[in-house]
Amino acid sequence: MGRNVYLQKKSRLEAKNLLFERFDSLSTEIENVNVPDSTGRVLSEAVFAKISSPNFHSSAMDGIAIKAEETFSASEREPLKLDIGKTAFHINTGHVIPEDCNSVIMIEDVIEGENDELFIEAPVYPWKNVRKMGEDIVATEIIYTKGHTITPYCIGALLSAGIFKVNVKKKPRVLIIPTGSEIFDWKNDKIENFEQGKVIESNSYVLAAMCEESGAEPKVHNILVDDLDLIKKVVSENHKFDIILIIGGSSAGSFDYSKPVIESLGDVFVHGVTMMPGKPVIMGDIEEKPIFGMPGYPVSTIIVFEQFVKPLIERLIGKGSFDRQKVEITPVKKISSKIGVEEFLRVSLGVVGDKVVATPLPRGSGNITSLTKADGIIKIPSNIEGIKSNESVTCELIRPFSIIKNRIVAVGSHDNSIDLIEDQIKDVNSSLTISSSHVGSMGGILAMKNGTCHIAGTHLLDPEDGSYNVSYIKKHLEGHNVKLVNLVLRDQGFIIPRGNPKNIKDVNDLLRDDIFFMNRQAGSGTRILLDYTLKENNISKNLINGYEDEEFTHMSVAVSVLSGRADVGLGIYAAAKALNLDFIPVVTEQYDLIIKEEYFETVNIQNLLETVNSDKFKKRVEQLGGYGTSMTGKIII
């Protein structure tokens, strides 16, 4: 089969308008359900109260029921004796007010005299401490209008109004069909059989959960291999579903079958949308029912669902959609973007001073963790090339702002111990989180200078005297009052494959033609260490294969070596140990945290320092390998 060809790509708004126009008259049936089972359902018609609530005058307090007018003569000088059983009556909260009574005297305001006589020293006014009939709900009034989504709170109101069944929109049935010969079926296979080239099937379960959350009823089909006739057969046999989602096969490859399947059974009216992630989405019409070709990459398929499938489901059931809360944010670094493509960028957020700062997360369509870690999404329009650092832009929140406010923003060099702090700090403050952005040591110092972080991780070697970080702070943070606290001492060196198959011994081996090196980004302490080492050994960087190839974390360098993409990379021992790689030590370096003095005494930073100084944290760091904690927690300046 030849390659598919993208139809003329539409903008996101054009595609959504086409979708809604095509299925404008599509709707779901109505069903009658018991009120206790109706949470999350959407009313198909207004609901009217059958009885009032309360349906009688009741006492709001424990006390004495009485007609208010009988008490007007009561005073401290002349207490009024209550005629119990004739004009005054004992009553408990919630009980019916006796006939001819219109008030309740709180039991705390009743004075007991001799022979069990009761007195009051102040009058009560009419309807004092009384829940009047219909105070909450009046019979025949509208309780909820058409299109209202029933919440757990609504259940009590409906039952109180004498309504035990309601008419709701039937949940749209959504068939989810995962496809792909490379898909690993974890339900029916063992993880021991998982091999290179296979992908664990997870998209269908994510989409099913999102369908339920949106108000639909999903069904996940068994995985289908890449077979045009098989996929076509399954789709044609399931026309009873309101919506069909085919996962995978939506791009323009020769084994992407979603488009030919839909074309053979109906009509394709969108193939390709100018947004990222989610460009390869397909929208079709089979027997006047919507069918989607969903991208196979996790983030792409989630974005496509949120932008197109979810709004369609809500439209079918008449459920109102609500815009996410928006805040103005400042990126911690420049963000580039492609002209002509609307981008949905996932970001981690934190509050630093009077700014909400955003750290971009990995942009790959397959990086599902970028969504799980995201606090918000920035929509970068198709007509701009990106966002400048310190430029204010709007961000849609996908996490409560209360969580974002209680976060330490860390920018700078990457170290595995930062991840341990985020985990360990929960022992001190369970609601405190850390947002970490890996931009290198110099990037951290710049973020500190620009006021876009609370702490900056750094391990910058001064080649003049062999010290770390202090000279750089004096040079680049002049006029900024900061503290420098040691986090760890760590072994930095060459990460190589297990068994050292190419017999790499030292920095001179980087000159060999058969060696490919993986570097760290410019401005990182590791890059500065490499350049210093090259200079000390009179080695030109231009002679090293891979010097221009960069990764942003020690773990990424280690993965490059593990995968065979590189023969060697400079990084920390802990990263090599984590992936069972070999390691050649080069230097033991000092990794410190720069902290602005204005934040140093805050609860959050003190919680961090308490964590860093704990024996438990130090022990966990040492277990990573290649770390020393003899200076951990020491204030250097």
C-alpha positions as CSV (number, residue, x, y, z in Angstrom):
1,M,0.0,0.0,0.0
2,G,1.3,3.5,-0.9
3,R,1.7,6.4,1.5
4,N,-1.3,8.4,2.6
5,V,-1.3,12.1,1.7
6,Y,-2.5,14.7,4.2
7,L,-5.5,16.6,3.1
8,Q,-5.1,20.4,3.4
9,K,-4.4,20.9,7.1
10,K,-6.9,22.9,9.0
11,S,-6.4,25.2,11.9
12,R,-7.7,23.9,15.3
13,L,-10.7,26.3,15.2
14,E,-11.5,25.4,11.6
15,A,-11.4,21.7,12.3
16,K,-13.6,22.1,15.4
17,N,-16.2,24.2,13.5
18,L,-16.3,21.6,10.7
19,L,-16.8,18.9,13.3
20,F,-19.7,20.7,15.0
21,E,-21.3,21.6,11.7
22,R,-21.1,18.1,10.4
23,F,-22.8,16.7,13.6
24,D,-25.0,19.6,14.5
25,S,-28.2,17.5,14.6
26,L,-26.6,14.5,16.4
27,S,-27.9,13.9,19.9
28,T,-28.3,11.0,22.4
29,E,-31.5,9.4,23.7
30,I,-33.1,10.1,27.0
31,E,-33.3,7.7,29.9
32,N,-35.0,7.7,33.3
33,V,-32.6,6.9,36.2
34,N,-32.9,6.8,40.0
35,V,-31.7,10.0,41.6
36,P,-29.0,8.2,43.8
37,D,-27.5,6.8,40.6
38,S,-27.5,10.1,38.7
39,T,-24.3,11.8,39.8
40,G,-22.5,13.2,36.8
41,R,-25.4,12.9,34.5
42,V,-27.0,15.7,32.5
43,L,-30.6,16.6,32.9
44,S,-32.6,16.4,29.6
45,E,-35.4,18.6,31.0
46,A,-36.1,21.0,33.9
47,V,-36.9,19.4,37.3
48,F,-39.7,20.8,39.4
49,A,-40.1,20.3,43.2
50,K,-43.0,18.0,44.1
51,I,-43.0,18.9,47.8
52,S,-41.6,21.8,49.9
53,S,-38.6,21.4,52.0
54,P,-39.1,21.5,54.8
55,N,-42.8,20.7,54.3
56,F,-43.7,21.9,57.8
57,H,-42.5,24.6,60.3
58,S,-39.8,23.0,62.3
59,S,-37.6,23.9,65.2
60,A,-34.0,24.9,64.4
61,M,-33.0,24.5,68.1
62,D,-33.6,22.5,71.2
63,G,-35.7,24.6,73.5
64,I,-39.2,25.9,74.2
65,A,-41.8,26.5,71.4
66,I,-44.1,29.5,72.0
67,K,-46.0,32.2,70.4
68,A,-43.7,35.2,70.3
69,E,-46.4,37.7,71.3
70,E,-46.7,35.8,74.6
71,T,-43.1,36.8,75.5
72,F,-43.1,40.6,74.9
73,S,-43.4,41.4,78.6
74,A,-40.3,39.4,79.7
75,S,-37.4,41.4,81.2
76,E,-34.5,41.0,83.6
77,R,-36.5,42.9,86.3
78,E,-39.7,41.0,85.7
79,P,-38.9,37.5,84.3
80,L,-41.8,35.8,82.5
81,K,-43.0,32.4,83.8
82,L,-43.6,29.9,81.0
83,D,-46.8,28.0,81.1
84,I,-45.5,24.6,80.0
85,G,-48.0,22.4,78.4
86,K,-50.5,25.2,77.7
87,T,-48.8,28.0,75.8
88,A,-45.2,26.8,75.9
89,F,-43.9,23.4,74.9
90,H,-40.6,21.5,75.1
91,I,-39.3,20.8,71.5
92,N,-36.2,19.3,69.9
93,T,-34.3,20.3,66.8
94,G,-36.2,19.3,63.6
95,H,-39.6,18.6,65.3
96,V,-42.9,20.1,64.1
97,I,-43.7,23.5,65.7
98,P,-46.9,23.1,67.7
99,E,-50.1,24.8,66.4
100,D,-50.3,28.5,67.4
101,C,-46.6,28.7,68.1
102,N,-44.2,30.7,65.9
103,S,-40.9,30.9,67.8
104,V,-38.5,28.8,69.7
105,I,-36.6,29.9,72.9
106,M,-33.2,28.4,73.0
107,I,-32.8,26.1,76.0
108,E,-29.7,28.1,77.1
109,D,-31.9,31.2,77.5
110,V,-34.4,29.4,79.9
111,I,-33.9,29.9,83.6
112,E,-35.0,27.1,86.0
113,G,-36.8,28.2,89.2
114,E,-38.2,26.4,92.2
115,N,-40.6,23.5,91.7
116,D,-39.4,23.0,88.1
117,E,-40.8,26.4,87.1
118,L,-39.2,27.9,83.9
119,F,-38.6,31.6,83.3
120,I,-37.2,33.9,80.5
121,E,-35.7,37.3,81.0
122,A,-36.0,38.5,77.4
123,P,-38.7,38.3,74.7
124,V,-38.3,36.5,71.4
125,Y,-39.5,37.8,68.0
126,P,-41.7,35.9,65.6
127,W,-40.1,33.0,63.7
128,K,-37.0,33.1,65.9
129,N,-35.1,29.8,65.7
130,V,-37.7,28.3,63.3
131,R,-37.2,26.7,59.9
132,K,-40.2,27.8,58.0
133,M,-42.1,25.6,55.5
134,G,-40.5,25.9,52.1
135,E,-37.4,27.8,53.5
136,D,-35.2,25.7,51.3
137,I,-37.5,24.4,48.5
138,V,-41.0,25.4,47.6
139,A,-43.2,22.9,45.8
140,T,-43.6,23.5,42.1
141,E,-40.5,25.7,41.7
142,I,-37.7,24.7,39.3
143,I,-34.9,22.9,41.2
144,Y,-32.5,22.5,38.2
145,T,-32.8,23.5,34.6
146,K,-32.2,21.5,31.5
147,G,-28.5,20.8,30.9
148,H,-27.6,20.9,34.6
149,T,-24.9,18.3,35.6
150,I,-26.0,16.5,38.8
151,T,-23.4,16.6,41.6
152,P,-23.4,14.6,44.9
153,Y,-24.9,17.7,46.6
154,C,-27.8,17.7,44.1
155,I,-28.8,14.2,45.2
156,G,-29.9,15.5,48.6
157,A,-31.9,18.5,47.1
158,L,-33.7,16.3,44.6
159,L,-34.7,13.7,47.2
160,S,-35.8,16.4,49.6
161,A,-38.0,17.9,46.9
162,G,-39.8,14.5,46.5
163,I,-38.0,13.6,43.2
164,F,-36.8,10.1,43.1
165,K,-36.2,9.6,39.3
166,V,-34.9,12.1,36.7
167,N,-34.7,12.1,32.9
168,V,-31.1,12.5,31.7
169,K,-29.2,12.4,28.5
170,K,-28.0,8.8,27.7
171,K,-24.3,8.5,27.9
172,P,-22.8,8.4,24.4
173,R,-21.2,5.0,23.7
174,V,-17.6,5.3,22.5
175,L,-15.7,2.4,21.0
176,I,-12.0,2.7,21.4
177,I,-9.9,0.5,19.0
178,P,-6.2,0.3,19.7
179,T,-4.2,-0.7,16.5
180,G,-0.6,-1.5,15.7
181,S,1.5,-4.6,15.2
182,E,4.1,-3.1,17.5
183,I,1.6,-2.9,20.5
184,F,2.3,-5.1,23.5
185,D,-0.9,-6.5,25.0
186,W,0.0,-6.5,28.7
187,K,-3.4,-8.0,29.7
188,N,-2.8,-11.2,27.8
189,D,1.0,-11.4,27.8
190,K,3.8,-11.5,30.4
191,I,6.3,-8.6,30.9
192,E,9.1,-11.2,30.4
193,N,8.0,-11.3,26.7
194,F,8.3,-7.6,26.3
195,E,11.0,-7.0,23.6
196,Q,12.7,-4.2,21.8
197,G,10.5,-2.5,19.3
198,K,7.3,-3.2,21.2
199,V,5.2,-0.5,22.9
200,I,3.0,-1.2,26.0
201,E,-0.6,-0.3,25.2
202,S,-1.9,2.4,27.5
203,N,-3.6,5.0,25.2
204,S,-6.9,3.1,25.2
205,Y,-7.1,3.1,29.0
206,V,-6.3,6.8,29.2
207,L,-8.9,7.6,26.6
208,A,-11.5,5.4,28.3
209,A,-11.0,7.2,31.6
210,M,-11.3,10.6,29.8
211,C,-14.5,9.4,28.1
212,E,-16.0,8.6,31.5
213,E,-14.9,11.9,33.0
214,S,-16.5,13.7,30.0
215,G,-19.9,11.8,30.5
216,A,-19.5,9.0,27.9
217,E,-19.6,5.2,28.2
218,P,-16.4,3.7,26.7
219,K,-15.7,0.2,25.5
220,V,-12.1,-0.8,24.7
221,H,-11.7,-3.3,21.8
222,N,-9.0,-5.9,21.7
223,I,-5.8,-4.7,20.0
224,L,-5.8,-5.0,16.2
225,V,-2.7,-5.6,14.2
226,D,-2.0,-3.4,11.2
227,D,-4.3,-5.1,8.8
228,L,-6.6,-2.9,6.6
229,D,-9.3,-5.5,6.1
230,L,-9.4,-6.5,9.8
231,I,-9.7,-2.9,11.0
232,K,-12.3,-2.2,8.4
233,K,-14.3,-5.2,9.5
234,V,-14.3,-4.3,13.1
235,V,-15.3,-0.7,12.4
236,S,-18.2,-1.7,10.0
237,E,-19.5,-4.2,12.6
238,N,-19.8,-1.5,15.3
239,H,-21.9,1.2,13.7
240,K,-24.2,1.1,16.8
241,F,-21.6,3.1,18.8
242,D,-22.1,6.9,18.9
243,I,-18.4,7.7,18.4
244,I,-15.5,5.5,17.3
245,L,-11.8,6.2,18.1
246,I,-9.2,4.4,16.2
247,I,-5.8,4.7,18.0
248,G,-2.8,4.7,15.8
249,G,-2.4,4.7,12.0
250,S,-3.5,8.3,11.6
251,S,-0.3,9.7,10.0
252,A,0.8,9.5,6.4
253,G,2.8,6.2,6.6
254,S,2.3,3.2,4.4
255,F,1.0,1.2,7.3
256,D,-1.3,3.9,8.6
257,Y,-4.8,2.5,7.9
258,S,-7.2,4.8,9.7
259,K,-7.7,7.1,6.7
260,P,-8.4,4.3,4.1
261,V,-10.7,2.5,6.5
262,I,-12.8,5.6,7.1
263,E,-12.8,6.5,3.4
264,S,-13.9,3.1,2.4
265,L,-16.9,3.2,4.8
266,G,-17.7,6.9,4.8
267,D,-16.1,10.3,4.4
268,V,-12.9,12.0,5.7
269,F,-13.4,15.7,6.2
270,V,-10.3,16.5,8.2
271,H,-6.9,14.9,8.0
272,G,-4.2,17.0,9.7
273,V,-4.6,20.0,12.0
274,T,-2.0,22.8,12.4
275,M,-1.4,22.2,16.0
276,M,1.4,20.4,18.0
277,P,1.0,17.9,19.5
278,G,-1.9,16.3,17.6
279,K,-1.2,17.2,14.0
280,P,-2.1,13.8,12.4
281,V,-5.7,13.7,13.7
282,I,-8.4,12.4,11.3
283,M,-12.1,13.2,11.5
284,G,-14.6,11.3,9.5
285,D,-18.3,10.5,9.1
286,I,-19.6,6.9,8.8
287,E,-23.4,6.6,8.6
288,E,-23.8,10.1,10.1
289,K,-21.7,9.2,13.2
290,P,-18.3,10.6,14.0
291,I,-15.2,8.6,13.8
292,F,-11.7,9.8,14.7
293,G,-8.2,8.6,13.7
294,M,-6.3,9.3,16.9
295,P,-2.5,9.8,16.9
296,G,-0.5,6.9,18.5
297,Y,1.7,9.1,20.6
298,P,0.2,9.5,24.1
299,V,0.4,13.3,24.5
300,S,-0.9,13.8,20.9
301,T,-3.9,11.6,21.5
302,I,-4.7,13.3,24.8
303,I,-4.6,16.8,23.3
304,V,-6.7,15.7,20.4
305,F,-9.3,14.2,22.8
306,E,-9.4,17.4,24.9
307,Q,-9.7,19.7,21.9
308,F,-12.2,17.7,19.7
309,V,-13.7,14.6,21.2
310,K,-14.5,15.9,24.7
311,P,-16.3,19.0,23.3
312,L,-18.3,16.8,21.0
313,I,-19.3,14.5,23.8
314,E,-20.4,17.5,25.9
315,R,-22.3,18.8,23.0
316,L,-24.1,15.5,22.5
317,I,-25.3,15.4,26.1
318,G,-25.9,19.1,26.5
319,K,-23.3,19.5,29.1
320,G,-21.9,23.0,29.6
321,S,-18.1,23.2,29.1
322,F,-16.0,25.4,31.4
323,D,-12.8,27.2,30.6
324,R,-9.9,26.4,32.7
325,Q,-8.6,29.1,35.1
326,K,-6.0,31.3,33.4
327,V,-3.0,33.1,35.0
328,E,-0.3,35.4,33.6
329,I,3.1,33.6,33.7
330,T,6.7,34.4,33.0
331,P,8.9,31.7,31.4
332,V,12.2,31.0,33.1
333,K,13.9,30.8,29.7
334,K,13.2,31.6,26.0
335,I,10.8,29.2,24.3
336,S,11.1,28.7,20.6
337,S,8.2,27.5,18.4
338,K,7.4,26.8,14.7
339,I,5.6,29.4,12.6
340,G,2.4,28.0,11.1
341,V,1.7,25.6,14.0
342,E,-0.3,26.3,17.1
343,E,1.6,24.6,20.0
344,F,0.2,23.3,23.3
345,L,3.2,23.6,25.6
346,R,3.2,21.8,28.9
347,V,4.8,23.8,31.8
348,S,5.5,23.4,35.5
349,L,4.6,26.5,37.5
350,G,5.7,28.2,40.7
351,V,5.3,31.6,42.4
352,V,8.5,33.6,42.9
353,G,8.0,37.0,44.5
354,D,5.1,38.6,42.6
355,K,5.7,36.4,39.5
356,V,4.2,33.1,38.4
357,V,7.1,31.5,36.6
358,A,6.9,28.7,34.1
359,T,9.4,25.9,33.4
360,P,8.8,24.2,30.0
361,L,8.5,20.4,30.2
362,P,9.7,18.0,27.5
363,R,7.8,18.6,24.3
364,G,7.8,15.2,22.6
365,S,4.4,13.7,21.7
366,G,5.4,10.5,23.4
367,N,6.4,12.1,26.8
368,I,3.3,11.2,28.8
369,T,5.1,12.3,32.0
370,S,5.2,15.8,30.7
371,L,1.4,15.9,31.2
372,T,1.4,14.2,34.6
373,K,4.0,16.8,35.8
374,A,2.3,19.8,34.1
375,D,0.6,22.5,36.1
376,G,-0.6,24.3,33.0
377,I,-0.6,24.6,29.2
378,I,0.5,27.6,27.2
379,K,-1.0,28.0,23.8
380,I,1.6,29.4,21.5
381,P,-0.2,30.9,18.4
382,S,0.8,29.8,14.9
383,N,1.9,33.3,13.9
384,I,4.8,33.7,16.3
385,E,8.2,32.0,16.6
386,G,8.1,31.6,20.4
387,I,8.1,33.4,23.7
388,K,10.9,35.5,25.1
389,S,12.2,35.0,28.6
390,N,10.6,37.4,31.0
391,E,7.7,37.9,28.5
392,S,4.3,37.7,30.2
393,V,1.9,35.3,28.6
394,T,-1.4,33.6,29.5
395,C,-1.4,30.0,30.8
396,E,-4.4,27.6,31.3
397,L,-4.2,25.8,34.7
398,I,-4.7,22.1,34.9
399,R,-3.8,22.0,38.6
400,P,-5.2,24.0,41.5
401,F,-3.3,27.3,42.1
402,S,-3.1,26.5,45.8
403,I,-0.6,23.7,44.9
404,I,1.4,25.9,42.6
405,K,1.7,28.6,45.3
406,N,3.2,26.0,47.7
407,R,6.2,25.1,45.6
408,I,9.9,25.7,45.5
409,V,11.2,26.7,42.0
410,A,14.7,25.2,41.4
411,V,16.5,26.2,38.2
412,G,20.0,25.3,37.2
413,S,22.3,22.2,37.0
414,H,20.7,18.8,37.2
415,D,21.5,16.5,40.0
416,N,19.7,13.3,41.1
417,S,19.7,14.4,44.7
418,I,17.2,17.1,43.9
419,D,14.7,14.4,43.1
420,L,15.4,12.8,46.5
421,I,14.8,16.2,48.2
422,E,11.3,16.4,46.5
423,D,10.5,13.0,47.8
424,Q,12.0,13.3,51.2
425,I,10.6,16.8,51.9
426,K,7.1,15.2,52.2
427,D,8.2,14.0,55.7
428,V,8.5,17.6,56.8
429,N,5.7,19.2,54.7
430,S,3.3,16.9,52.9
431,S,1.9,19.7,50.7
432,L,5.3,21.2,49.6
433,T,6.5,20.4,46.1
434,I,9.6,21.3,44.0
435,S,9.7,22.3,40.3
436,S,13.1,21.6,38.8
437,S,14.3,23.0,35.5
438,H,17.6,21.7,34.1
439,V,19.2,24.6,32.2
440,G,22.8,24.3,33.4
441,S,24.7,26.1,36.2
442,M,25.0,29.4,34.3
443,G,21.3,29.2,33.4
444,G,20.5,28.9,37.1
445,I,22.6,31.9,38.0
446,L,20.8,33.9,35.2
447,A,17.4,32.8,36.6
448,M,18.4,33.9,40.1
449,K,19.5,37.2,38.6
450,N,16.1,37.6,36.8
451,G,14.1,36.7,39.9
452,T,12.5,33.5,38.3
453,C,13.6,30.9,40.9
454,H,14.0,30.4,44.6
455,I,17.1,28.2,44.4
456,A,19.7,27.5,41.8
457,G,21.8,24.4,41.6
458,T,25.4,25.0,40.5
459,H,28.8,23.3,40.3
460,L,31.0,25.8,38.4
461,L,34.7,25.3,38.7
462,D,37.0,28.3,38.8
463,P,40.1,27.1,36.9
464,E,42.2,29.8,38.5
465,D,42.0,28.6,42.1
466,G,40.1,25.3,41.9
467,S,37.1,26.6,44.0
468,Y,33.5,26.2,43.1
469,N,30.7,28.7,42.5
470,V,31.8,31.6,44.8
471,S,33.7,33.5,42.0
472,Y,30.8,33.1,39.6
473,I,28.3,34.5,42.2
474,K,30.6,37.5,42.9
475,K,30.8,38.2,39.1
476,H,27.3,37.5,37.9
477,L,25.2,38.2,41.0
478,E,26.8,41.4,42.2
479,G,24.2,43.4,44.2
480,H,22.1,40.3,44.9
481,N,22.1,39.1,48.5
482,V,22.3,35.3,48.3
483,K,23.3,32.4,50.5
484,L,25.4,29.4,49.1
485,V,24.7,26.1,50.7
486,N,26.4,22.8,49.9
487,L,24.2,20.0,48.8
488,V,26.6,17.2,47.9
489,L,30.1,16.4,46.8
490,R,29.9,14.1,43.8
491,D,32.2,12.1,41.5
492,Q,32.1,13.4,37.9
493,G,33.7,11.3,35.1
494,F,33.2,9.3,31.9
495,I,30.1,7.1,31.6
496,I,30.9,4.1,29.4
497,P,29.1,0.9,28.4
498,R,29.3,-2.1,30.7
499,G,32.6,-3.9,30.3
500,N,34.2,-0.9,28.5
501,P,34.2,-2.6,25.0
502,K,36.2,0.1,23.4
503,N,38.8,0.2,26.1
504,I,38.4,3.9,27.0
505,K,40.9,5.0,29.6
506,D,41.0,8.8,29.8
507,V,40.2,12.1,28.0
508,N,42.7,11.4,25.2
509,D,40.5,8.6,23.9
510,L,37.9,11.1,22.9
511,L,40.2,11.9,19.9
512,R,39.8,8.4,18.5
513,D,37.8,8.1,15.2
514,D,35.8,5.2,16.5
515,I,34.6,7.1,19.6
516,F,31.4,9.2,19.6
517,F,31.0,11.5,22.6
518,M,27.8,12.8,24.1
519,N,28.2,16.3,25.6
520,R,26.2,18.5,28.0
521,Q,24.7,21.8,27.0
522,A,26.7,25.0,26.9
523,G,26.6,26.8,30.3
524,S,26.4,23.6,32.4
525,G,29.0,23.0,35.0
526,T,29.8,19.6,33.3
527,R,30.5,21.4,30.0
528,I,32.7,23.9,31.8
529,L,34.5,21.0,33.5
530,L,35.0,19.2,30.1
531,D,36.4,22.4,28.5
532,Y,38.7,22.9,31.4
533,T,40.0,19.3,31.1
534,L,40.5,19.6,27.4
535,K,42.5,22.8,27.8
536,E,44.6,21.1,30.5
537,N,45.4,18.3,28.1
538,N,45.9,20.6,25.0
539,I,43.0,18.9,23.2
540,S,40.9,20.8,20.6
541,K,37.2,20.4,20.9
542,N,36.9,20.4,17.1
543,L,38.6,17.0,17.0
544,I,36.0,15.3,19.2
545,N,33.2,13.4,17.5
546,G,29.9,14.5,19.1
547,Y,31.2,17.6,20.9
548,E,28.2,19.5,19.5
549,D,25.7,16.9,20.5
550,E,24.0,17.9,23.8
551,E,21.8,16.5,26.5
552,F,20.4,18.4,29.4
553,T,20.7,15.9,32.3
554,H,23.2,13.3,33.5
555,M,20.5,10.6,33.1
556,S,20.0,11.6,29.5
557,V,23.7,11.3,28.9
558,A,23.7,7.8,30.5
559,V,20.7,6.7,28.4
560,S,22.6,7.8,25.3
561,V,25.5,5.5,26.2
562,L,23.1,2.6,27.2
563,S,21.3,2.8,23.9
564,G,24.4,2.8,21.9
565,R,23.9,6.4,20.6
566,A,27.2,7.4,22.2
567,D,30.3,5.5,23.3
568,V,31.0,7.8,26.2
569,G,29.7,10.9,28.0
570,L,30.7,13.0,30.9
571,G,28.4,12.8,33.9
572,I,28.0,11.8,37.5
573,Y,28.7,8.3,38.9
574,A,25.1,8.0,40.2
575,A,23.7,8.2,36.7
576,A,26.0,5.5,35.5
577,K,25.2,3.3,38.5
578,A,21.5,3.7,38.0
579,L,21.7,2.2,34.5
580,N,24.3,-0.4,35.4
581,L,27.0,1.3,33.3
582,D,30.7,1.6,33.9
583,F,32.4,4.8,35.1
584,I,35.9,6.3,34.9
585,P,36.4,9.0,37.6
586,V,37.7,12.4,36.6
587,V,37.1,14.7,39.6
588,T,35.2,15.1,42.8
589,E,33.2,18.3,42.6
590,Q,31.1,20.5,44.8
591,Y,27.4,20.9,44.0
592,D,25.8,23.8,45.8
593,L,22.5,25.6,46.1
594,I,22.3,29.4,45.6
595,I,19.4,30.8,47.7
596,K,18.2,34.4,47.8
597,E,18.4,35.8,51.3
598,E,14.8,37.1,51.0
599,Y,13.6,33.5,50.7
600,F,16.1,31.9,53.1
601,E,14.0,32.3,56.2
602,T,10.7,31.3,54.6
603,V,8.9,28.2,55.8
604,N,9.4,26.4,52.5
605,I,13.2,27.0,52.3
606,Q,13.6,26.1,56.0
607,N,11.7,22.9,55.3
608,L,14.1,22.2,52.4
609,L,17.2,22.9,54.6
610,E,15.7,20.7,57.4
611,T,15.4,17.9,54.8
612,V,18.9,18.4,53.4
613,N,20.4,18.2,56.9
614,S,18.5,15.1,58.0
615,D,20.4,11.8,58.4
616,K,17.8,10.0,56.3
617,F,18.4,12.2,53.3
618,K,22.2,11.9,53.6
619,K,22.0,8.2,53.8
620,R,19.7,8.0,50.7
621,V,22.1,10.2,48.8
622,E,25.1,8.1,49.7
623,Q,23.2,5.0,48.5
624,L,23.0,6.5,45.0
625,G,26.8,6.0,44.7
626,G,29.5,8.5,43.9
627,Y,28.3,11.1,46.5
628,G,29.8,12.5,49.6
629,T,27.8,14.3,52.4
630,S,30.6,15.6,54.6
631,M,29.7,19.2,53.7
632,T,26.0,18.7,53.1
633,G,23.9,21.6,54.6
634,K,27.0,23.8,55.2
635,I,26.5,27.5,54.6
636,I,29.5,28.5,52.5
637,I,28.6,32.2,52.1
